Amino acid sequence: MDWQEVLEVGRADARRHRSEAVAERVNAMHCADEAHAAGDSDATILWLMRAMQQRLAASSSDAASVVSDRIADHAEHVLSGPA
């Protein structure tokens, strides 16, 4: 196994997941704003559900970034050799 590649890919994946989480949170805020501006209750509910979906996606991206960092941490440990 190429542990250096595992380390680099893990860190890159973690950065990507963190960026996705930020974008999903921004989108959730936009959806919440749309819900407040909606003209009827059906549209309000739709926008609020979309906001909730984006918040959940952000949480998932946060969790994925943590796992990617842990993978990279392990690769870094393997590369550093025995303590």
N, C-alpha and C positions, 0 to 999 in steps of 0.2 A: 504494500500500500504506500502511496506517495503522501506522506504525512504533511509535507509542506503545502501540497495542493489542497488537502483537506483543511488545513489552517486558513489558507487564503480564500477558499470558496466559502468556508464557514463565516468568516468575517464579512465577506461581500454579501452573502445572503442575509446576515444580521442587519447590515446597513440598509439593504433593499427592503426588508420587512419593516424596519423602523420608518423608512420614508413612506411606505404604503400606509402605515398606521396614521401618520400625520395627514396624508391626503384623505384617508377615510374619515378622519375626525372633522376635517374642513368640510367635506361633503355632508357629513351628518349635521353640522351647524347650518349649512345652506338649506338642507331639507327641513330643519326645524323652523328656520325663518320663513320658508315657503308655507309651512303648516300654519304659522301665525297669520300669514297674509291671505290664506285660502278663503274663497268666497262661500264655501259651503262645507258642511260637516263631512261629507264623503271625501272631498279633496283634503281636508284637514287630516282625517284618519290615514289616508294614503301617504301623505307626506310624513306624518309621525311614524308610520310603520317603516318607511324608507330610512328615516333618521335612525330608528332603532337597529335596522339591518346594518347600516354603516357603522354604528357604534360597536356592534358585535363583530363586524369584520375587523375593526381596529383592534379590538381585544385579541382576536385570533392572530393578527399580524404581530402584536406585542409578544404573545406567547411564542410564536415562531422565531422571533428575533432572539428570545432568551435561549431557546433550544439550539439555534445556530451558533450563538456565542459559546454555549457549553461544548458543542462539538469542536469548535475552534480551540477552546481552552484545553480540551483533552489532547488534541493534536499537538498543541504547544507543549504540553506536559511530556508527551511521547518524544517530541523532538529534543527536548532539553536533556533527555537521558536519565539514568538512575540518579537519585538524589544523594 
